Amino acid sequence: MLPKLTTGIPGPKSQSLSEDLKKYECRNVTYTASDWPVFWQRAEGVNVWDADGNRFLDLTAAFGVAGLGHGWSAQAMREQSEQLIHGMGDVHPTSLKVDVCRKLSELTYERWGAGQGKTILSNSGSEAVESALKTALMATGKPGIVSFKNSYHGLGYGSLLGSGFERFREPFESQLAPLRKVLDFPKGGLDDLAHLAVQLSELDPGQIGAMIVEPIQGRAGKLVPPDGFLGMLKSWCEASGVMLIFDEIFTGFNRTGQLFACEWENVVPDMICVGKSMSGGYPISACVGKASVMDAWPESTGEALHTSTFLGNPVGCAMAVASLAEHAPNSMARQVQITGDKLKKELEKIDNALVLEIRGRGLMLGMELRHPDGSPAGDVAGTVLSDMLRRGIMMLADGPEGNVLAFTPPFALSDDEIEFVGHQLRNAISSSQHQLAGR
Ligand SMILES: Cc1ncc(COP(=O)(O)O)c(C=O)c1O
């Protein structure tokens, strides 16, 4: 459905809520400005309505969570919440927890012909990464972590240990153990892979237990590495006794046009982390690994070494069971490829000197904006986001300089909506350009 605006953006209710939020929420959580944010009230499919009754087209899928569309798993949530909202995940669990772990094994290691998978459930992506890093230490006894420049794995202390996104680490650096080696993420072609091979050869694997990587970097700006990248990492990890962890928290569940992005290269990791669209909206995530790797954890003697109060929450599990079944058929990946190609083609029609490149896979696309002197146009991207909001389209920007417009909509985006996005974006970029030039 195309957007419909009934009040100004942000409307009076959003403005007044913003004022209150500034009073009561800690600084540095929600960004507020005169033209940002609007307050969400409800959402359905590809649309979101704000507190003032404005209807938007959502090109974010709310951080990639609503791939199947907003509200898709609401029925599973309703039915489960009438029976049991909360249980005792690691003491007296529900059958739903068994179902989710089994289904995750089927969709990953069993589907990949790599035996059985075992799972540690958790609540956020960051925690899934922490489960993987702990498992790698258990399995190898080696504390070091290899990660990639501008990689994003969440903001918990454990996940920050391997993060390559410096901005998020800097204020806390003094409390982060110096365990990581950060390699360049190859964005280009074979030269980049040759450079990576040199960097790998310079590492001392004696101290390294884990390598964590996003198969396509998300927050870094939707960067797709050249073919052969994941395979090269796998060979190095196997030869070095290092656990290879794919962070598919964003790319997982068909976002890139394959059930998992590692399937573009057919490379099987030791562990894979998933979250976001796993349930379509409930905070649930998982680290799934080869059974032989996960069995590095000792049998529990009664007190789990790693758990949390909400682990395996029944409502989250019921929503995940429904979502995983919907994601499983190949037709879903195919739909994302087709819609992604259409969206990419529409974006490519935008003829503006500021647009350096449109890249990505499936419905995980980025448009990089640069000034004529080559500097990142984060300023233009910022004004484009606000302008698009006023045009009824919700968007975010990525990249360390915030100059990559991000397109990660729910999968059911229609042809009309794609055309509408192209038209509005073309106008928004040129009007932002003029606005900034006039300052
Ligand atoms: C690749 C990746 N890893 C980890 C995370 C962290 O997930 P969460 O915010 O649920 O902790 C994100 C979130 O955007 C992500 O994109």
The ligand as a MOL file (V3000), in Angstrom:
LIG
                    3D

  0  0  0     0  0            999 V3000
M  V30 BEGIN CTAB
M  V30 COUNTS 16 16 0 0 0
M  V30 BEGIN ATOM
M  V30 1 C 25.2460 -8.6180 11.7280 0
M  V30 2 C 24.6960 -8.2820 13.0780 0
M  V30 3 N 25.1620 -8.9080 14.1570 0
M  V30 4 C 24.6950 -8.6490 15.3870 0
M  V30 5 C 23.7240 -7.6930 15.5880 0
M  V30 6 C 23.2480 -7.3820 16.9660 0
M  V30 7 O 21.9520 -7.8200 17.1590 0
M  V30 8 P 21.1010 -7.2210 18.3830 0
M  V30 9 O 20.9140 -5.7610 18.1090 0
M  V30 10 O 19.8400 -8.0130 18.3660 0
M  V30 11 O 21.9180 -7.4540 19.6220 0
M  V30 12 C 23.2130 -6.9930 14.4840 0
M  V30 13 C 22.2080 -5.9370 14.6560 0
M  V30 14 O 21.9700 -5.1100 13.8220 0
M  V30 15 C 23.7110 -7.2830 13.2000 0
M  V30 16 O 23.2570 -6.6490 12.1040 0
M  V30 END ATOM
M  V30 BEGIN BOND
M  V30 1 1 1 2
M  V30 2 1 2 3
M  V30 3 2 2 15
M  V30 4 2 3 4
M  V30 5 1 4 5
M  V30 6 1 5 6
M  V30 7 2 5 12
M  V30 8 1 6 7
M  V30 9 1 7 8
M  V30 10 2 8 9
M  V30 11 1 8 10
M  V30 12 1 8 11
M  V30 13 1 12 13
M  V30 14 1 12 15
M  V30 15 2 13 14
M  V30 16 1 15 16
M  V30 END BOND
M  V30 END CTAB
M  END
